[in-house]
């Protein structure tokens, strides 16, 4: 994490100052030597405190077999750009049911980040960006976090969602979280929904033959591997359009 890196630098600076100064001749010299690293430390910790200043997050449905998080229910180290600062190697969870990012405090608590302060984050090799409806994405698309699965000219996004449902098993209420993903491809100045093979082919109507060929050559079945199929088609279209 950035705060740990800063702390190590402070230690090096402080040690270097002591060696450079030689023996201290009076109390004022000692105060001057100490003041510089202390001021840097305060600056560093103020940045860290901003990150960990959110309210506590409580894991709901913790005993259920299914969960509300993206991919896994365990902490994964990631990167987040928060309030204009980048923080690396942060243990985090992404609650896609509530569209919230949770990090682990040094004391073990779960801390909920303020969504409006998050520019983007990376977890489990997925790059999520917070995009605003009507400004960065279409007005009919909801403001929130979108997974950028292709960053070329025809930028491709995934809105990952889960719904919470309940069923009764042996007189017990069981919560489960079915997942549904929505895919969008940027073309002709706006994002287009491509949640079916037909809609993807129609989006690239002038290159249908090439789209079918790239799926066949890569042995990609749209229904079985929709995400990879969409990325291959979009990438192929961008290469043809050069």
N, C-alpha and C positions, 0 to 999 in steps of 0.2 A: 504494500500500500504506500501511497505517496507520503502519508504521515510518518511511516516507519523510515522511509528513505530520508526525509527531512531530519528526523531524529539522529540518524547516523551521521549526516553531514554536520549537524550541530555539534555532535561529539567530536568529530574530526577538527572542526573549526576551533572549538574550545581548547582541545588538546594542543593544537598548533599555536594558538595564542599564548598559552602558558610557556611553551618551549621558546617561542620567539622573544617573549618579554624578558626571559631570564629571571633571576631572583627578584621578588617584589620588594620595593624599597619602603613603601608606606601603604596605609589603608586605602588612600584615594586611588592609587594605582590598581589595587585589587578590585575596587568597585568598578573601575573603568573596564578591566578585563572581563568581569562577569556580566556587565550590562549588555554587551553586544549579543552574545549567544542567548541570553535570557529573552531579549526582545524578539529574536528570530523564533525562539521556541513559542512565545506567545502568539506570534503570527501564524505559525504552523498549527498550533492546537486550535486556534479560532476557526481555521478552515475545516479541521476534523470535526469540531463541535457542531458546525453547521450541518455536516452530513448526518451526524448521529442525534440531531435535535428533534426528530419526529416523534410522534406518539407511539406507544407500544402496540405491537400487533399480536393478537392471540390466534393461534392456529385452531380453526374450527373444524369439526368432523375429523379430528386427529386419529380416532380409532377406526375410521372407515377404511375399507380396502382400497377404494378409489380416492382420488384427491383432486384439489382445485388448482394445482400448480402446473406449470409448463414442464413437460417431459418427466421430471423426477420430484420426489418429495424431500430430497436431501440437499444440503447446502452445496452450491457450486461457486467457485471463485469466478468473478466476472469484473467487468469494467463499467463504470457509470460516469457520465458527464452530468454533474449536478450543480445547479446554480452557477454555471460558468466554469466549474473546476472539474478536472478529470481525476478520478480515483480508481486505482488498479488493485487487482487481487482482493476484491471485496466479496466475502461470502454472501450470497444472495439467493432469493427465491422470487419467482414471478407468479403471482396469483392471477391467472388469466380469467377466472370467473369474475373477479372484481376489477381486473385490469390495474393491479397495484404491484409495486416493487417493494420487497422486504429485504432488509439486510440484518446481519447479526452484529450486535454490539460487542465490545470487548468483554463485557461482563456476562455475555450469553443471552441477553434479552433480544427479542425480535423487534426491530425498529422499522416502522412504515415510513418510506420516503414520501415527501410531498410531490405528488404527480406533476404539478405545474412547474416544478423546478427541474424536472428531469428532461434533458435534451435527448439523450439516447443511452442505451446500455447494451452490453454484449454479455451473453451467458450461454454456455454450452455451444459455442461457435455460431450463435445466431445473433444478428445485429438488429435490435429493435430501436425504432425512432418514434418519438411522440409527434404526431402530425395533427394539425388543426383543420377541422372541417371548414370548407369554403375559402381557405387561404392556401393550404398546401395540398389538399386533396379535394375531391368533389364535395359539394354541399350535402349530398345525400349520404356520404360516408361519415361515420361517427368519429369524433375526435378521440384519439387514444394512441396506443402503441401498435405499430405495424412492423412485422418482421420483413426486412429487406432481403429477399432471396436472390435478387438479381439487380445489380447496380448500374447496368449499362444505359444506353439511350432510352430503351423501352423499359424503364424501371418497373420492377415487379414486386408487389407487396402481398403479404398474407396477414389477414386479420384473424388471429387465433382466439377462439372463444370456447368456453365451457358453460353448460347450464347445470344447475343443481336440481336433481330429481330424487324422489323418494319411493321406496317400495317396502312392503312388509314381508319379512321372512321370519318364520317361526315366532310370530307375534312381536317381532322387533322391527323398528323403523330403520331401514338401511338407506344411507345417502349415497348416490353415485353421480358421476360427473361426465356425461357424454360430451365429446369434443367435436366441434365443427369449425372448419377453416374456410375463409372467403378470400379469393384470389383476385388481384387487380393488376392490370398491365397498362402502363402509360403510353398512349399513342394519340397523335393528332391533338395534343394539348390538354388531354384529360385522361382519367383512369377509366378502364373498361373492366367489367366483371367477366371473368373467364372460369366459371365454376363447372363447366361441362366441356367435353371435347368439341362439340358442335360450336359452342360460343368462341372457343379458341381458334378453330379453323376459320370461322366467319370473320374474326378480327384480322386475320391474315389471308383474306380471300384471294388476293392476287398471287399468293405463294402456297396455295393448298397442296400442290403436288410435292413441293420441297418439304413442307411440314410433315406430310405423311411419310415421306422417305426417311427423314431424320429419326422419326419414332421407330420405324421399321429397322433401320440400321443399328440403332442403339437398343433394340429389343425392349422398348418401353411400352407397356400397356397403360393407357391413360387411367383406367379405373383403379389399377393396382398401385401405380406410382404417379399420381397426378402432379405432384410438386416437381419432380424431376422432368416429367414430360413438358410441363409448361415452361420451365427454365430452358430446356433444349430448343423448344420452338421459338421462344423469344430471342434467344441468342442467335439462332439461325436467321431469323428475320433481320436482326441488326446487322449481321454480316452481309446479307444480301443487299441491304439498303445502303451500304457504304459506297 
